[in-house]
Amino acid sequence: MRIAPDKWKHFWVGLGLGLLFQVAGLWLLPGHLLTVSLANVIAVAVIAYGFELYSKFTGHGHYEVMDAVASVIGGMVGLGIAFVV
């Protein structure tokens, strides 16, 4: 089973968002790891699905839920990397 190239693009964008949000959140709210992480997971999910809805309603791109899922998975990986580092 091969993963489509566009899913990888969504994964990498989600990873970047997760890293950026986690680092910024922990910098702004040190000592609140659980709160920051939960807020960041929600933010990445809202942005990923929001972009898909934007594509659906404006006709720019194509709507596919699995693109949002790939972005969220990438975001979770990014959050985990930021947490470990």
N, C-alpha and C positions, 0 to 999 in steps of 0.2 A: 504494500500500500504506500503510495507516494503522496507526499503533502504538496499541494499546489503552491507555486511560487508566490502568488498573491497572499497566501496565508502566512508565509514566512515574512513578507513585508509587514503585515499587521502584527505579527509576533515581535519583530524588532522594534517597531514603533511603540508597542505596549511595554516592552522591556525598558526603553528609554524613558517613557512616562513614569513607570514604576520607580526606576532609579532616581529620577529627578524629584518626584513627589516625596519619596521616602527621605532622601537626604535633606530636602528643604524642610519637610515637616519635623524631622528630628533636630534640625538646627534651630527652628523656631520654637519648638516645644520639647526641650530636652527632658528626659525622664518620663515621658508619656508614650512609651513605645506601643502599647496596645491600642491606645486611642488614635495615635497617628497612623498606625498600620491599617486599622479598620477604616478610617476616613479615606486613606489612600486607595484601598481596594474598591471602595464605593466610588471614589472619584474616577478611577481608571475605567470601571464598568460603565459609569454614566457617560464618560467621554467616548468610549468605544461604541456603545450602542447609539449614542447621540449622533455620531458621525454616520453610522449606517442609516439612521432615520433621515438625516440631512440628504444623504445620497438618494434615498427612496423618494422623498417629496420634491426635491429640486431637479432630479434627473441627471445630476452630476455624479457619474459613477453608477454602480449597481448595488442594490440592497441585498445583503446576505448575512444572516445571523452568525454563520460560522466565522466570518471575518471578525465580528465583535468578540466571539469566543477566543479566537487566536490572539487578539489584542489583550484580552483580560488574562489569558495564560501567560503571555509575555510580561504583562504588568506584575503578576504574582512572582514570576522569576526575578524581575528587577527589584521588587520589594525584598525578596529573600537575599539577593546579592548585597543590597545596601545594608541589610540587617547584619549579615556576616562580616562585612568590611567595617 
